[in-house]
Amino acid sequence: MKNIVVLTGAGMSAESGIATFRDANGLWEGHDVMEVASPQGFYDNPTLVLDFYNQRRAQLKNVTPNKGHVNLQKLEEHFKVSIVTQNVDDLHERAGSTSVLHLHGELRKARSTNNETLVYDWEEDLVLGDLCEEKSQLRPHIVWFGEEVPMIDKAVALVEKADYLIVIGTSMQVYPAAGLVNYVKPNTPIYVIDPRPTFGEADFDNLTIFKSGAGVGTEKLLNSLL
Ligand SMILES: NC(=O)c1ccc[n+]([C@@H]2O[C@H](COP(=O)([O-])OP(=O)(O)OC[C@H]3O[C@@H](n4cnc5c(N)ncnc54)[C@H](O)[C@@H]3O)[C@@H](O)[C@H]2O)c1
């Protein structure tokens, strides 16, 4: 089976009702990202940051995968599909995709502020006083701006082996995720699905752009690939 690697961003989940980030002028649910998604933000106001991710985690109970997530799962009947997502929701998994690498962490996990190897499944609210087994405060298992992206090497290795690269719903502004596209083999077909794509067809040799949302765009993708 040929390898498909799919890079997804916040736009992938927009049709499930989860707000993107650039579409709201760089605010994430009304917050400056540095306030809620940086180590300094957590240091300055840990309660605000914990509450912010508690709300995002709670929202997952009220949303479901959209047609785009479902269509990507369908690709698994014909290809070896690896999803590399910047999203912290779990909608790819809930649609049944079997290989999902979360570059920026996961809402349904918490980790120690003192020992990043201590990671726990976490379904409910996380509050000050919730401690890891070494008695340090827990924080959301999210890669904040300015932090290392531990999964990036695995993501690069996947992209290097891709026979097709699909990019869905990301403004390609957050590095190192945005640089992944540069690791494809020469002439690898690249498909971009985004109503307001940041790529132009001249940017890569073998690029096809579907200027659509994730649901319609993945229908077009299935028609092209199958
Ligand atoms: N669902 C989530 O987990 C979530 C939501 C918001 C932000 N974030 C975080 O914020 C950062 C944002 O960077 P980003 O590049 O992923 O997102 P972004 O918000 O910067 O860009 C979103 C992109 O999605 C496109 N888009 C909007 N509606 C779409 C649709 N219906 N179908 C397809 N594409 C659509 C936009 O045109 C834009 O290019 C990431 O690091 C991510 O971790 C995550």
The ligand as a MOL file (V3000), in Angstrom:
LIG
                    3D

  0  0  0     0  0            999 V3000
M  V30 BEGIN CTAB
M  V30 COUNTS 44 48 0 0 0
M  V30 BEGIN ATOM
M  V30 1 N -9.2060 21.9200 17.1660 0
M  V30 2 C -8.0480 22.2110 17.7960 0
M  V30 3 O -7.4270 21.3150 18.4030 0
M  V30 4 C -7.4890 23.6150 17.7660 0
M  V30 5 C -8.3330 24.7120 17.5790 0
M  V30 6 C -7.7560 26.0050 17.5650 0
M  V30 7 C -6.3790 26.1610 17.6960 0
M  V30 8 N -5.5820 25.0590 17.8750 0 CHG=1
M  V30 9 C -4.0830 25.2620 17.9820 0
M  V30 10 O -3.7320 26.5180 17.4480 0
M  V30 11 C -2.6910 26.4600 16.4660 0
M  V30 12 C -3.2970 26.9920 15.1930 0
M  V30 13 O -2.5920 26.7380 14.0070 0
M  V30 14 P -3.3620 26.0800 12.7690 0
M  V30 15 O -2.5520 26.3390 11.5510 0
M  V30 16 O -3.7560 24.6980 13.1130 0 CHG=-1
M  V30 17 O -4.7360 26.8490 12.6600 0
M  V30 18 P -5.0620 28.3080 12.2380 0
M  V30 19 O -6.2590 28.7060 13.0280 0
M  V30 20 O -3.8740 29.1790 12.2460 0
M  V30 21 O -5.5110 28.1690 10.7090 0
M  V30 22 C -6.7370 27.5560 10.3980 0
M  V30 23 C -6.7770 27.2910 8.9020 0
M  V30 24 O -7.9750 26.5400 8.6590 0
M  V30 25 C -8.6110 27.0900 7.5350 0
M  V30 26 N -10.0360 26.7380 7.6360 0
M  V30 27 C -11.0610 27.4540 8.1800 0
M  V30 28 N -12.2140 26.7890 8.0590 0
M  V30 29 C -11.9200 25.6130 7.4470 0
M  V30 30 C -12.6920 24.4970 7.0440 0
M  V30 31 N -14.0220 24.4460 7.2490 0
M  V30 32 N -12.0590 23.4550 6.4400 0
M  V30 33 C -10.7230 23.4830 6.2100 0
M  V30 34 N -9.9460 24.5350 6.5580 0
M  V30 35 C -10.5360 25.5800 7.1650 0
M  V30 36 C -8.2930 28.5650 7.5670 0
M  V30 37 O -8.4310 29.1490 6.2660 0
M  V30 38 C -6.8310 28.5590 8.0450 0
M  V30 39 O -5.9230 28.4310 6.9720 0
M  V30 40 C -2.2750 25.0190 16.3940 0
M  V30 41 O -1.0640 24.9300 17.0430 0
M  V30 42 C -3.3260 24.2300 17.1830 0
M  V30 43 O -2.7000 23.3780 18.1360 0
M  V30 44 C -6.1120 23.8020 17.9190 0
M  V30 END ATOM
M  V30 BEGIN BOND
M  V30 1 1 1 2
M  V30 2 2 2 3
M  V30 3 1 2 4
M  V30 4 1 4 5
M  V30 5 2 4 44
M  V30 6 2 5 6
M  V30 7 1 6 7
M  V30 8 2 7 8
M  V30 9 1 8 9
M  V30 10 1 8 44
M  V30 11 1 9 10
M  V30 12 1 9 42
M  V30 13 1 10 11
M  V30 14 1 11 12
M  V30 15 1 11 40
M  V30 16 1 12 13
M  V30 17 1 13 14
M  V30 18 2 14 15
M  V30 19 1 14 16
M  V30 20 1 14 17
M  V30 21 1 17 18
M  V30 22 2 18 19
M  V30 23 1 18 20
M  V30 24 1 18 21
M  V30 25 1 21 22
M  V30 26 1 22 23
M  V30 27 1 23 24
M  V30 28 1 23 38
M  V30 29 1 24 25
M  V30 30 1 25 26
M  V30 31 1 25 36
M  V30 32 1 26 27
M  V30 33 1 26 35
M  V30 34 2 27 28
M  V30 35 1 28 29
M  V30 36 1 29 30
M  V30 37 2 29 35
M  V30 38 1 30 31
M  V30 39 2 30 32
M  V30 40 1 32 33
M  V30 41 2 33 34
M  V30 42 1 34 35
M  V30 43 1 36 37
M  V30 44 1 36 38
M  V30 45 1 38 39
M  V30 46 1 40 41
M  V30 47 1 40 42
M  V30 48 1 42 43
M  V30 END BOND
M  V30 END CTAB
M  END
